[in-house]
């Protein structure tokens, strides 16, 4: 059998295109970065990362140990640049941009430079990646480390099969083991990427067992070393598995729909057009299917790398959720968008020789039109949860020129109302917090202890103005009546998505 190779054809062009993809991905992810409201998991990042190291450790002993690595990175980041909604999300935008550059390098080695260039354009526009680049959570880093580990696997296998110097081979595998280890620290389910890599190595070995058995032995050693190093972390995290107890057992229909449409192309935090998402899913999978042709023609073992990475994590998580215990949610497989983008790039590039590239351009446009619509919706769509970002903007605007002493009452809302004060502290700066009874650090929890709004009303004696944030339920009437008894009059009310901001003055 002819020896396969992962050697790229044009190193200079490869690096230029990779740099361009990195810039493009970062810019696309940074546009309107703070327009969408911070959601509850991002508030968990803020609450955890802004506390002292001692308080963070106390929290992790109780909950969220699985996110310890990400919280530690963000703690250092906030120490350097300070906290704002922009600095919270900026590292994710950069991570997605760098992931695009690495995808170009990987796709160039596996298929072609043309496929890599298109994949670099496609990746940041895949909705799950567009979301990862605009959220203060770890998905962007999960993607980055998965792509980096896969690229290092390819280089390590190439060095081993090319019979390079043993030190060179060892360094490539050591680099792979370190990046794979970091990937699992950031997301436990990144272990499934390593499992996909194991499948890759086994498949390649079966194709030429006599020549490739040394690669199998070295790869197995590196992966076992990684697993051994991760064992203490896994043993510490498993007892906290109750924090994903909200996940539900999927039906067979849900599993199929999620695998083909929801997990890559939908975005549950804003209202999206089902028609647009469905069209985008159909176009993307069709282009990926076309990409199988050049992937096979390249004779680079591309399919052995891409297919396990694309399908194995989804199958394992959905299968375990269906028949064992629920462990699946769509953003757990963000890293599988990278092989999908590479196959789409290969499918578009397949037609580059025809009509001077017009056919490929039309295929790319067929992806870009619905993807662009979803990309914008990710930023500017109507949120499905209370829009605390809008509430913070309203509070900041209406407090301009405010005189006298003012306080803030947080109502009993469907989501913790202190998302406002944790995520947007500048909006509530200078206000007496009448609702908080204890800080998140004191409770070893993600949110503050709060007293009922009617009890908070009893603390308004020395205030001239009271701001009240609540949902649109009947609670508002009771609090309004209680404030009126204290001598306050409602001076204004502004609704935002999922709630209202009320101002009371004496």
N, C-alpha and C positions, 0 to 999 in steps of 0.2 A: 504493500500500500504506500502511496506517495506520502512523504513526511509533510505534515501541516506546519505552518509557520504563522507567527503573529507579528512579523516585521512590517513596519509602516513603510510606505513608498517615498514620502516626501517630508522629512523631519522639519525643515524650515517652515513649509506651508502649514504643517500640522500645528506648530506652536503659535503661528500668527492667527490661525482660525480659532484655536483654543483661547487665546487672549481676547479675541473679539467676542467669542461666546460668553466668556466670563463677564465682560463689560456689559454686554446686552442683557444677560440674565440678572445682573445686579441692578441695572437701570430699570428694567421692567418690574422688578420686585420692589423697588424703592418708590416708584410713582404712587402718589396718594397713599403713602404707607400708613398714615394714621387716620385716614378718613373713616374706616370701619371701627365701630366701638370695640373696646377691649372685651373679650369674653371671659367666662368664669375661670377657665384653665390658665389664661394669661394672668389673671389676677392672682392665681395660686403661685405663679412664677414670681410676680412682684412681691407678694407677701413673704415668700420663702427667701428670696435672694437679697432682700433689703435688711433682713434681721442680722444680728451678730453671728459670728461663726459658732459660738456656744449655743445660741438659740436655734440656729439652723440644725446643729447636731441633735439637739433635744427634739426638734420636730421630726427629723428623719428616724429617730428611734421609735417614733409613734406612727408616722405615716409618710408616704411618698419617697421612701428610700430608693425606689426604682428610678427616680429622677435626680438622684443626688449629684451625679456628674454634671448634669446640665445646670442645676442650681448653683453649683460651685463655680462654674464658668461665668454664669451671669452675675454672681456675687462679685467676682473680681472685676468684671466689665463695668458694673455700676460703681464700684470703688474708683475706677479710672475716669469715667465720663459722666457719672451722675445718672439719675433716673428720669426718664420721660417716656411717653408712649412711643416716641420715635426711637430712642436708644434701646428700648425693650425689643423692638422688632428689627432693628437694623442688622444685628448679627445673623438673623435668619435670612434676610435679603442677600447678604454677602455670601452665606453658605450656599444658597441656591445658585448664585452667580458662579462661584467656583465649581460647583457640581457640574454646571453646563460646560465649563472648560475641560474638566476631566472626562466628561462624556464624549467630547470631541476626540480627545486622545484615545479613549478606549474604542470608540466606533471606527476610528481611522485604522487601528491595528487589526480590528476584527473584520471590517468590511471594506471601507474606502474613505478617503478624505472627503469626498462629496457627501457620503452618508453621514459622516461626522459633522460636517457643516450644517446640514439640515437638522440633525438631532440637536445641535446646540441651539437652534432657533426654536425647535418644538418643545424641548424640556420645560423651560420656564412658563410655557403657555398651557401645559397640561394642568387642568384645574386643581388637582390635588397638590401639585408643585407650586402653582400660583398661590394657593392657600398657605403652603409651608413657608413661602418667602415673605408672608405678611402676618405672621403670628409669632408671638413671644413664647413659643414652645419649641420642643427639640426636633421637630420633623425635618427642618432644613439641615441640621447636623446629622441626623440619621441618614438622609440621602447622601450627603457629602461623604460620610465615612463608608457607606456601602459602595459607592462608586470608586472611592479611593482603594478600598480593600480588593475590589474586583480587578482594578487596573494592576495592582501589585501582584495579585494571583497570576494574571496573564504574564507579567514580566518574570515572575519567579518560575513559572512553568517553562517559559521560553528559555530562560537561563539554564534550567536543569536539562531540558532536552537538547539544548545546544552544547552541552558538556563544557560550560564555562568553568572558570577557576572555582574550586570548592568554596573559597571565601566569598566570592561574588554570589554564588548560589545561596549560601547561608545568609548573607545580608538581605537578599531579596525576600527570602522566606521569613526572616526575623521581622522585617518591615511589615510584611503581610500580617503576621501574628499580632503585632502591636496595634495596627489599625483595626483589625477585626476585633481585638479585645476592647478597644475604645468604643467601637460601634455597639457592642453588646452592653457596655456600661451605660451608654446613652439611652439605648432602647433594648430591653431584654429580648424582644422578638427579633432583633437583628441576628440572633443566633441562627435563625432560619436562612439568612444570607450565607452564613458559613456552611450550613447544611447543603444549600444549593451549590456552593463551591465544591463540596465533597462529591456531589453528583457529577459535576463537571469533570473532575479529575478521574473518577471511576469510568465515565463514558469514554473519555480519551484513552484511558489505559486499555479498555476492552477493544478499542479499535486497533491497537498495536501493542499487545501485552508484553512481548519480549523486549521491545525497545523502551517502553515507558514505565516499566515497573519501578525503576528508581524514583521517578516523579511521584508515583503513588506512595512510596514509602516515606519520602521527604514531606510530602503534603500531609499525610496522615500524622506524622510527628509534629508538624507545625500546628495542626488543628487540635490535636490532643493536648499540646502545651497550652494553647489558648483556653481550651475547656478546663484544664486543671487550674489555671490562674483565675478563671471566672467562678469556680465552684464556691468559694466563700461568699461572693456577692450573691449568687443565686440562692444559697441557703439562707442568707439574711433577708432576701426580698420575699421569698415564698410565704412566710408567715403574715405578710401584709397584703395578701391577695384579696382580702375582703374589699379593698378599695375599688376593685372592678366588679363588685357584686351586682352592680346595676345592669351589667350586660345581659342580654336575653339570648335564649337558645334560638338560632335562626331556623326558619322553615326552609324547605328545599327551594321553593320559589324565591325567597329572599336571598338565599345563597347565590343562586344563578344570576339574579338581577344585580346584586351587589358586585359580584365578580366582573360582570360584563359592562356595567354602567355606573353604579353608584360610587364605588371606591376610588375610581380615577377621575370621574367627570362631574360628579355632583358636589354640592357644598352646602351642608345642612345649616350653617349659621346665618345664611341670608336666603331670601326667597328667589329661586331660580326658575327659569323656563324649562319645564320637562321636555318640551319639543326640541329646544336648542341643545340640551344635554344629550338627548337621544341621538340627534343628528351627529353631534360631535363624536359620540361613542361609536356610531356606525362607520363614520369616515375614518376614524383613528384605527379601529380594528381592521378595516379593509386595507388601509395602507400598510399596517403591520403585517398582514397576510402576504401582501406583495413583497414586503421586505424579506420574507423567508427565501425568496429566489436568489437575490444577490448574496445573502448570507451563506447559502449552500455553495454557490459558485465560487465564493472567495476561498473555499477550502482552508479556512483558518480555524475551524472548530468553533465558529461564532455561535452556532445554535446550541452547542454544548455549554456555552457560557450563558447565553441570554435566556433560553427557555426555562431552565430550572429556576433562575433568578426571578423570572416573570411570574411563573405559575406556582412554584412549590410553597412559598409563604402563604399565599391565599388559600390553597388547598388544605394545608395543614391547619391553619387557624380556623377556617370555616368547618373543616371536618371535626376538629376537636370541640368546637362550639356546638356542633350538631349532635355529636355522639358521646362527648365526655362532659366538659364544663365550658360555659361561655367565656371565650377569651378574644373574640374578634370584634374589632371596630375598624372602619375603613382607613383611618389615618395611621394605623399600625403598619400598613404596607406601602407607605409613601415611597420607600426606596425602590419598589418594583416599577415605578414610573420610568426609571432610567432605561432599563432594557426595552420597554415599550417605545420610548422616544427613539432609541437606536434603530429598532425595526421600522418605525415610521420613516426615519431618515433614509434607511436603505430602500424602502418602497418608493419614496419620492425620487431618489437618485437613480433608481432602475431605469427611468425613462429619459435621463439626461441626454443621451445621444440623439433622441428623436426631435425633429423640428426645432433644432437649436435650443433645446431645453424648454420649449413652450409647454409640452405635456407635463413635465415635472413642475413647472411653475404653476400650472392650473391645479395640479394635485395639492401642492402646498397651500394655495389659496383656499382650496376646499376645506383644508384643516384650519387655516388661520381665521376664516370668517366666523364660524361658530366658537372657536377657541377664544378669539378676541372678545366676543360678547360675554362669555363666561368669565374671562379674565377681568373685565370691567365690573361685572356683577359681584365678583369676589370683593372688590374694593368699595363699590358704591351701592350695592344692593340693600334692600330693606331688611334689617336684621330680624331674625325670628325670636330673639330674646330681648329683654329690656335694653334700650339704647342709652346706656349710661354715658357714652361719649357725648351724645346730644344733650343729655342732662347737665353734664359738666360745662359744655359750651354755653348753655343757657344761664347757668348759675354764674359763670364768670362775667358774661355780658351784663346781666341785670344787677350785679353787685358794684358795677363801676360807679364811683362817686358816693358809695354808701357811707352814711354817718352813723355814729353810735355803735353800741355793742350788739353783735348779732350771734345767733345760734343756729344749729342745724339739727333737725329731727329726721331720722331715717325710718321710713315705714316698714311694715311687714310685707315684703314683696315676694314675688315668685322666685326670684333669685336674690342672694344676699345683697342688701342695699349698700353695704359698705364697700361693694365693688367701686362705687363712686369715689369714696374717700381714699381707698387704697390705690386705685388705678389712676385717679386724677387729683392728686393732693393739692395742686395749685388752685383748683376751683374752690376748694373748701378752706384755703389758707386764711387764718384769722377768725374763723368761725368757732364758737364754742360747740364742741361735739356733745350734744345732750343725750345721745343714744348709747354711746359706747360704755360698757362696764368694765371691760378688760381688753388688753391688746392681744392680737393673735399669738405673739411670742409667749405671753403669760399663760395662755391656755394650751400651748403646744398644738395649735390648730392653724388653719389657713385663713380664717376670718375672725373678726372680733366678737367678743360677747356683747350682746345688745339688750337693752331693756325695752319693754313695749312702749309704743309711741305715747300712750296716755300717761305713763310714768315720766316720760321725758318732758311732757308739758309742765309737770310740777317743778321743773328746774329752770323755768323761764323768768323768774321774778326780776332779775337784774338786767334783762335784755330789752332792747328797743325794737329789734327785728328778729323774726324767726322764719327760717327757710325750712320747708317741709317737702321731702321727696317720698312719693308713695305711688302705688299702682292705682288704677282707676276703680277700685272697689269701694265698698261701703265704709271702710276705715276712715276715709277722708272726712265724712260727715261728723263722726265722733270726735276726731282730733280738732276739727274746726270749731265745734261747739265748746270743747274744753279750752281752747285758746281764747275764744270770745269771753268766756268766764274769767279769764286772767287779764282781760282788758285789751286784747288784740283784735284787730280788724283785718279781714282778708284784703290785701292790696293788689293782688294779681295772681293769675294762674296761667301757666303755659304747659301744654301737653307735649310729651315726646313719646316715641314708640315704646309702649309698654308701661307708661307711667305719667306722672304729672309733677311739676315743680310749682309749689305755692309759696307766696310771700305774705307774711303777716306783720303788721306794724301796730304799735300802740297808738 
